[in-house]
């Protein structure tokens, strides 16, 4: 990245589009107020998109995801004696 450039707040307001043009190819611009740096305009790093909302294999759901240990199910009053699985509503009796 190129060396940073300094602008004061007034210059940054009046020349915002020029600052964006400078930042886009990689230059950094420091914005100062009363001689003290208060903000920095830097280029965004490109992001890799894998598709709409896709975590690209980043999520793994365990095979026993729906199983709830009996002691916890009992504490919530949702255990079924035969399976121990949690159920939002009672399962019909067979």
Secondary structure, DSSP 8 states (H G I E B T S, - for coil): -EEEEEEEHHHHHHTHHHHHHHHHTTEEEEEEETTEEEEEE---------STT--TT-----TTTTB--HHHHHHHT---TTT-B--SS-----
